[in-house]
Amino acid sequence: MTPIALTIAGSDSSGGAGIQADLKTFSALGVYGASAIVALTAQNTRGVTAIHDAPPEFIAAEIDAVFDDLKVRAVKIGMVSRAVSIEAIADALIRHEARDIVLDPVMIATSGARLLAADAIEALKGRLLPLAAVLTPNLPEAAELLGAPIAKTEDDMAKQGRALLALGPRAVLMKGGHGEGAESVDLLIETDGTMHRLPAPRVRTRNTHGTGCTLSSAIAAGLALGKPLDRAARDAKAYVAAAIAAADQLEIGGGHGPVHHFHAWWTRVAPPTLDV
């Protein structure tokens, strides 16, 4: 049966993050992608200029329509800007007994724009974290969820990951992309105490738009393919590292450009010949 993953997130009009990044990632990794759009954003590589939220009842209708017909094996949740949207999503996922939920607590865009209302953080923690198979915060997001300083060391990351586990997810992937050093190290921490260290060379590029969306959707794709969480996380890390390394091959916009979701494919395909 064709593996299917559902992304529940916001739309990025420039195509580098959000729903668009998730669907590109699913496709690149051999998974059919379905989507429920929570919000429309007017944005480009320089920033977000407007956000239009979908009504919560429509978000629920999107999720219902997907689950009523498709055999969804994994779910990725990204940008959810309002508490009412979070409530609608949580109720729908419980109603459909959704499994293998990857929660990316998107709070601030790469450009610096805030994407999650301050009053929605408690709803995120109370309703969505307990449903998650894995939570994937970056260092600033983890700090905000815990009301703590941003982790500076791997020991700090491990401590914060364990603190986030206490809020209900079955695993936490602490992303080290905002850290320093020659390596970008993520830590996957599971409820049984197991911790996996996921290193990759740190790539110096400004083209990192959509990195978090891409990593979380790559993990969801791995879970949809039947991989255990640790393997799904390792493969997702490798995919994203390669997409970042290839990002400068693209010339997209004048700000923080996107990672190269199809880095493994575009170099294999000869450019089309146009008859003039």
Secondary structure, DSSP 4 states (H G I P E B T S, - for coil): ---EEEEEEEEETTSSSHHHHHHHHHHHTT-EEEEEEEEEEEEETTEEEEEEEPPHHHHHHHHHHHHHHS---EEEE-----HHHHHHHHHHHHHTT--SEEE----B-TTS-B-S-GGGHHHIIIIIGGG-SEE--BHHHHHHHHT-PPP-SHHHHHHHHHHHHTTS-SEEEEB-TTS-SSEEEEEEEETTS-EEEEEEEPP--S--BTHHHHHHHHHHHHHHTT--HHHHHHHHHHHHHHHHHTGGG----SSSPBP-TTHHHHTTSPPPPPP-
